[in-house]
Amino acid sequence: MPSTIGKIRRALLASAGGAACVALLASCGGGHVPLPALSPAVIGDTAGLVARGEYIVRDVAVCGHCHAADPRDPDGPLSGGRAFRNWRLGTIRASNLTPDAQTGLGRWSDAEVVRAIRAGEDRDGHVLAPVMPYAWFRGMSERDALAVARYLKSQPPVHNPVRNRPNLVYRAARIFALSPARPTTTVAPPPAADAAYGGYLAKHVSLCGDCHTPRGGVQQKADLDRLFAGDASSSFPENPANLTPHEETGIGGWTEEDFVRTLRTGVNPRGDRIHPFMPWRELRRMRDDDLRAIYRYLRTLPAIRNPVPEKAPEDASG
């Protein structure tokens, strides 16, 4: 093993950005998260779980944005295959989330699916690529994660083998640096049009924070000191906007009705259309109280000055 690790380190040093990668690997990764018990005391009444899971998967988390067979149809089969490529990963493809026994979740238990969502650990104990936002989903309640699992298991199976091509950087990171997330939330706040429930939705279910929080460093970790302040240097087709209540650079001048109308219509209060990368067509199906809860949570955040320019058309194309 020491000779193998040495070879990896030497190869990383010889590659572009190798010194930064060695810094990335300075801390040791690994670890293991036990399967959740999913006890009745935590899960409660299971009536309506599949419907709740459908709402989360299709309208709130919009899992089809990554896992749909056709990214242009996020409401289609979640049979995976979409490729994510960068120098930290190589090529990682979104997993097949249908209950196909050979290529999807057909052999996974409910507890294994819940652990994968909230901890980023697959049924064999391997850490999932951090393209999967388990660092945010770690705060999803066990009941909501179970609802997602039950909904996914209720869908028609689609046979679609998904092949990853991780590069040396990612293979080494899995050995040295990447660890499963440690779930933090067992029970969600009671559903209500208030800031507490809005924060739960925005950070741990709808994943607004995953896109709208600035990132930096070799690992591109979210800067939680500037939560929801937008990202002016994102790799997305459009830079996610500043959602803090800053009057000039955020949404401080938006009313609650402005916020709800923007997500319902895809047009902001200035009359600008939202970039289609933002899944507002799916989010507009969210319940009024849930959208209002998210707005009320965002109003509790510090107003952070962070101008986020729109990308030029040639930058926004890819």
Buried (B, 14 or more C-beta within 10 A) or exposed (E): EEEEEEEBBEBBEEBEEBEBBBEBBEEEBEBEBEBBEBEEEBBEEBEEBBEBBBBBBBBBBBBBBBBBBEBEEBBBBBBBBBBBEBEBBBBBBBBBBBBBEEBBBBEBBBBBBBBBBBBBBBBEEEBBBBBBBBBBBBBBBBBBBBBBBBBBBEBEBBEBEBEBEBBBBBEBBBBBBBBBBEBEBBEBBEEBBBBBBBBBBBBBBBBBBBBBBBBEEBBEEBEEEBBBBBBBEBEBBBBBBBBBBBEEBBBBEBEEEBBBBBBBEBEBBEEEEBBEBBBBBBBBBBEEBBBBBBBBBBBEBEBBEBEBEEBEEEEBEE
